[in-house]
Amino acid sequence: MESIKILFSKLKDGTIKEMWEEWLWILHYAKKYKLEIVFYIVFGMSGTVLGLISSIASKNLIDVVTGYKTSSIFLVSTVMISMALFNILFQNLCNRISTKINIRIQNDIQADIFDQIMETDWLALSHYHSGDLLNRFGNDVSNVAGSAISWFPNLITSSFSFLATLAVICYYDVTMAVISLASAPIMLLSSRFLMKQMRNYNKKLKMIGSELMGFESEAFHNMDSVKSFNLMNLFSRRLRNYQESYKKTALEYNRFSILTNICMSIIGLIVQYSCFGWGVYRLWTGAINYGTLTLFLTQSGKLSSAFNSLISIIPSTVGSAISAGRIMEIINLPREQGNQTASAEMKEKISEGFSIHLRNASFSYVEDQQVLYSSCLTAKPNEIVALVGPSGEGKTTLIRMFLGLIHPDSGEAVLQAGDGTEINLNADTRSFFSYVPQGNTVFSGTVADNLRMVKEDATDEEIIEALTISCAYDFIKDLPEGIHSKLGEKGQGFSEGQAQRIAIARAVLRDAPILLLDEATSALDVATERKVLKNIIQQKPNKTCIVTTHRPSVLNMCQRVYRIMDTQLTELNEEEAAKMAMDF
């Protein structure tokens, strides 16, 4: 009746249902590794059998020494030595095999989840801190990967060990088996409380761990700003605050674990001494011999240990379920919208170039806080179109809409071919764009590696041509190894303008029909900026170029200028554009 009450209470608070869904998700990975799971089960059960054989051999050896079965001393000794040597070889061989399996499985699962995260809708994913994502992708995925392959084998082998050991003890003395299992009812009755507490502490620790990793990621990523503003002491204090919060929760969990272990250990001691007393009594009455007493004592300990192993699956189950829930929260986010068929048809018309049209497009990141309202825009091939306006008014939002990262709440955002064919901007139309974002986007590796990200089969000549168009080859050619020179993280050692020109070269090498420059020439001098833009337009015909800028030198080169202000996108005429350029 108590078990039924516990079951219904768990069903009521949703714990069982939630954990069941999380474990079903974990087990769908386990299905891919059936042979590995069988290996682990056979390995675990074989270890139990070897242990039982060794224990029985020990019993017989003691019987031989104490005067029983003296004729079997050679056989018993041979069995014991053989089992010991075989167990050494068996354990090490299985350790090697299991390590290979674990690495492969963890890599497979991590790669699969990474791919799913990459396909997640950008706006939905942007609500999560990068440090939190790293923690989920690292620690939680590792936890799930280990559980996916080991949980079921551990359950089977622990159950087999428990039943096999129980059977051996029952064979010699049923009463001893009953005494050895005296702690089982107490542990089962306390499982509800233990599971709830462990789940709560695990959630708290993972949440704090994500916050700490997020803080560390931001601190290291913005190290130049931290040092420039002399914020080292501030960030050190913040780190210690996070650490103190983590320490407090971890110590609470540790105290709970210690108290639980003390209670369970006391119960275990009572059971152990009870087994010892019963065994001594049976030996005193002549019901058993010394070998059987030794067998009782070792196997009663193993029986308790096997039962504890079964119970210890609970913490790992809880922890793995929480990790699975945290990963599921991410990969269950909406996927990016695409239209592969329509995009493939548009690729056949790429030589004519593409236009972009916004028609009465509205968008808001947060409900009732419009960023863009009923706005229209046109950008055609062989044009440079400028987006201007105060910082924070929505220029970067428009770039994200062009790239299909976000979509209008109402109205249209379309890509139009020369023959009038249209397709809504989405994840698949992104292949028609080259993009240079704000800031430093240079990756560690060689200059050539940075450019080949967008065209893996690019020749050195093509890379040099792209660098020349972006006016970057002037300083790249002077490096010790030219385009094969190593760059540090974020192009360490290069100026902001040089890093921008490398990023522009990468976009040029991609050679997409539409080029998006989001403040991408802000660190260049006017002469270099104008030269780069002219080179890009002359690179190939029918290229559409959209720039967000604060620079009057760019406006003078643009065929269209749009101003975004107070959620409205307005096209400026020549007089208004000229006046804006003068007022910069």
VEXMI-280387 format. One record per residue (C-alpha): residue in one letter; y, z, x. Coordinates in steps of 0.2 Angstrom, whole numbers, plus 2048, in hexadecimal, padded with zeros to 3 digits. Each point is the difference from the previous one (the first is absolute). Example, Ala and Ser with C-alpha at 12.3 -4.5 7.8 and 13.67 -1.06 7.14 Angstrom:
A7EA82783ES8117FD806
END
This chain:
M800800800E80C80480ES7FD7EF808I8037F87F0K8118097FEI8057FB812L7FB7EE7FCF80B8007F0S80F808808K7FF7F380EL7FF7F27F3K80F8087F7D80C801810G7FB7EF805T7F9805811I7EF7F97FEK8067F07F8E80D7FD80EM7F480480EW7F27F57F8E80C7F1800E805803812W7EE801805L7FB7F07F7W80E7F780AI7F9807810L7EE7FC7FBH8047ED7FDY8037FF813A7F0809803K7F67F37F7K8047F480EY7F780A80CK7EF8037F8L7F67FE810E80B80C80AI7FF80D7F2V7ED7FE801F800802812Y80A8117FFI7F48067F3V7F17FC80AF80880880FG8048107F7M7F08027F8S7F77FC810G80A80E809T7FA80C7F2V7EE7FB802L801802813G8088117FEL7F28067F4I7F27FA80BS80880980FS8028107F6I7EE7FF7FAA7FA7FC812S80A810806K7F780A7F3N7F07FA806L804803813I8058127FCD7F08027F7V7F77FA80FV80980C80BT7FD80F7F5G7ED7FC800Y7FE7F47F1K7F97EF802T7FF801813S7F77F0801S80F7F67FAI80C80580EF8007EF808L8027F67F0V80E80B7FAS8097FF811T7FF7ED800V8077FF7EFM80F80B804I8047F7810S7FE7EF7F8M80B8047F1A80D80780BL8017F180BF7FF7F47F2N80E8097F7I80B7FE80FL7FD7ED801F8017FE7EDQ81180A7FEN8097F780EL7F97EF7FAC8068037EEN811807807R8037EF809I7FB7F67F0S80A80A7F4T80F7FF80BK8007ED800I7FD8007EDN80E80C7FDI80D7F680AR7FB7F07F8I8018077EEQ811809803N8077F0807D7F97F67F1I80780C7F3Q811802809A8027ED802D7FC7FE7EDI80C80D7FBF80D7F980CD7FF7EF7F8Q8018087EEI810809805M8077F0808E7FE7F77EFT80880E7F6D8117FD7F7W80E80480CL80B8097F3A7F280C7FBL7FB803812S812803805H8008117F6Y7F480780EH807806811S7F97F780EG7F9810808D7F78047F0L7F87EF800L7FB802812N7F88117FDR7F67F87F1F7FB7F180AG7FB80A80FN7F98117FBD7FB7FD7EEV7F87F0804S7F680880EN7FB80E7F5V7FA7F47F2A7F77F480DG7F680F806S7FC8067EFA7FB7EF7F9I7F17FF80DS7FC812803W8028097EFF7F07FA7F7P7F5801810N806812803L7FC8047EEI7EF7F9801T7FB807811S8078117FCS7F78017EFF7F07FA809S80280D80EF80380D7F3L7F07FB7F5A7F57FE80FT805810808L7FD8097EFA7EF7F87FEV7FB806811I8058127FCC7F98007EFY7EF7FA808Y80081080AD80980C7F4V8097FD7F0T809811800M8087FB811A8077F07F8V8078097F2I80980D80CS8077F180AL8087F87F1A8088107FAS8117FA805A7FF7F07F6P8058067EFI810809807M8057F0809L7FD7F57F1L80A80C7F5S80F80080CS8007ED802R80D7FD7F2F80D80B808L7FC7FA812M8017ED7FBK8118037F7Q80880A80EM7FA7F380DR8067F27F6N8118087FFY802804812N7FA7EF806K80D7F77F5K80E80B807L7FA7FD812K7FF7EE7FEM8117FF7F7I80880A80EG7F77F680DS8087F07F9E811807800L7FE806812M7FA7EF805G80E7F77F7F80D80B809E7F87FC811S8007EE7FCE8127FF7FBA80580B80FF7F77F580DH8067F07F7N812805801M800809811D8107F7806S8098067F1V7FA812802K805800812S8117F77FDF80580D7F3N7F980E80AL7F48057F2M7F280680BN8028127FBL8017FC7EEF7F07F6800S7F780D80AR80580D7F3R7FA7F47F2L7EF7FD809R7FE813802N8038027EDY7F37F37FCQ7F480980CE8048117F9S7FC7F97EEY7F07F8806K7FB81080AK80380B7F0T7F57F67F5A7F37FD80EL7FF813803E7FF8047EDY7F17F4800N7F980880FR8018117F9F7F87FA7F0S7F27F980AI7FE80F80BL7FF80C7F1T7F37F47F8N7F67FF810I800813802C7FA8027EEM7F27F3802S7FC807812I7FD8117F9I7F57F97F2G7F77F680DL7FD81080BI7F98097F1V7F47F27FCQ7FC7FF813Y7FC812802S7F68007EFC7F57F2807F7FE809810G7FB8107F7W7F47F77F4G7F87F780FV7FE81080AY7F88097F1R7F47F17FEL7FC801812W7FD8147FFT7F57FE7F1G7F57F380AA8047F27F3I8077F480EN7FF7FF813Y80E7FF80DG8017ED7FFT8038007EEL80D80D801T8097F580DL7FE7F17F5F80880A7F1L80F806809T8047EE808Q7FD7F77EFS80980D7F5G80F7FD80BK7FD7ED7FFL7FF8017EDS8108097FFS8087F480CA7F97F17F6F8078077F0N811804809S8007EE805L7FE7FA7EEI80E80B7FBS80B7FB80FI8007EE7F9I80C8077F3P80F80180CS7FD7EF808T7FE7F97EEV8108087FBG8097FA80FS7F97EE7FFA8047FF7EDI812805804S8027F380EA7F87F37F4G80D8047F3R80E7FF80CI7FA7EE806M7FC7FB7EEE8128057FBI8067F280CI7F47F27FEN8018027EDL8127FC801P8047EE7F8R7FC7F180BE80C7F3805Q8037F27F3G7FB7EF806N7FC7EE7FAQ7F57F880DT7FD7F07F6A8137FC7FDS804805812A7F37F4806E8087F27F6M811804806K7FA7FE812E7FD7EE7FDK8137FE7FDI80680A80FS8087F1809E80D7FF7F3G806811802F80280E7F3S80E8077F5I8018127FAH8078047EFL8048117F8R8037FE7EEN8088107F7A7F580B80BS8018137FEF7F880D80AS800813803Y7F580B80BV80380F7F4E8027FF7EED8127FF7F9Q8067FD812Q8037ED801V8017F8811L8027EF7FAY8057FA7EES7FE7EF7F8S8047F7810C7FF7EE805L7FE7F7811T7FB7EF807A7FC7FC812K7FB7EE805P7F97F780FN80C7FC80EE80B80F7FAI805810808V80380C7F2A808811803L7FE8107F7V80F80C803G8058117F8P802812805S7F1809808G7F48077F3E8047F47F2G7F07F6800K8007F380DT7F0806808T7F98017EEL8037EE7FEI7F77FC810R7F180A7F9M8007F67F0F8007F0809L7F180680AG7F68057F1L800812805I8098057EFH8027F67F0P80E7FF7F3D7FF80C7F2S8077F27F6G8057EE803E7F87F480DA7FF7FF813V7F87EF804L7FC7F480EQ8037EE7FCA7FA7F0808G80A7F0802D7F77F87F1G80580F7F5T7EF809800E8038137FFI7F6810804N8058127FEL803808811N7F180B804A7F580680ED7F97EE803T8107F7801R80480C80FS7F87F380BF80F7F47FDF80C80D808S805805811Y808811801V80B80980CP8038127FAQ80E80C805G7FD80B80FN7F47FE80FT7F07F87FBV7F97FD812F7EE806802S7F8806810G7F67F2809T8067F0809V80F7F57FAA7F37F37FCD7F580D7F6N80F8047F5L8037EE7FCR7EE7FB7FDM7FE80D7F2V8077F37F5K7F67F1808E7F1806809D7FC7EE808A8127FD806T8017F8811D80B80780EE80B7F17FEE8038047EDI804812804I80D7FA80DE8087F47F4A80180E7F2L80880B80DT80C7F3805I8067FD7EES8038127FEC80A801811A7F380C806Y7F87F680ED81080280BF7FB812804I7ED7FE7FDK7FE7F380ED80780D80CL7F380D7FDP7F280280EE7F37F77F5G80B7F77F4I7F87FF7EEH7F180A806S80B80F806K7FB8107F8L80C8097F3G8008127FCE8008077EEK80F7F97F6G8047F580FQ80580E80BG80B7FA80EF8087F27F6S8118017F7E8018007EDG8077EE801Q7F17FA80BA7F48097F5Q8087F77F1R7FE7EF809I7ED803803A7FE8047EEI80A7F07FBA7F57F680CR7F08077F7A8077FA7EFV8047EF808L7EF7FE806R7F98037EFD80A7F17FAA8008047EEP80B7F67F4I80A80F7FCL80880C80CL8068117FBL80C80980DD8048127FAE80F80580CA7F57F880DT80F7FA80BS80A80F7FEA7FE805813L8047EE806D8117FA806V8087F37F5A7FD7F180CT7ED805801E7FF8037EDR8077EF7FCK7F57F780DV7F08097F9L8047FB7EEK8047EE804N7F07FF80BI7F68077F1I8077F37F3Q7FE7F280CQ7EE805805K7F87F77F2P8087F87F0N8008077EFK800812805T80880D7F5C80880F808I8068107F8V80A80D80AT8068117FBT80F80380BH811809803R8067F380DP80E7F47FBS7F97F480DV7F07FD7F6L80A7FD7F0N8097F2807M7F07F7803C7F98037EEQ7FF7F47F2R7FF80E7F3V805812801Y7FB80D7F3R8078117FFI7F680E7F9M80A80F7F9D7FE80C7F2T7EF7F97FCQ8077EE7FDL7FD7F180BT80F7F4800E8027EF809L8107FF809N80A7EF800E8077F9810E8108097FFE7F88117FCA7F47FE80EA80E7FB80CK80A80F7FBM7F180C802A7FD7F9811M813803805D7FF8127F8F7F080580B
END
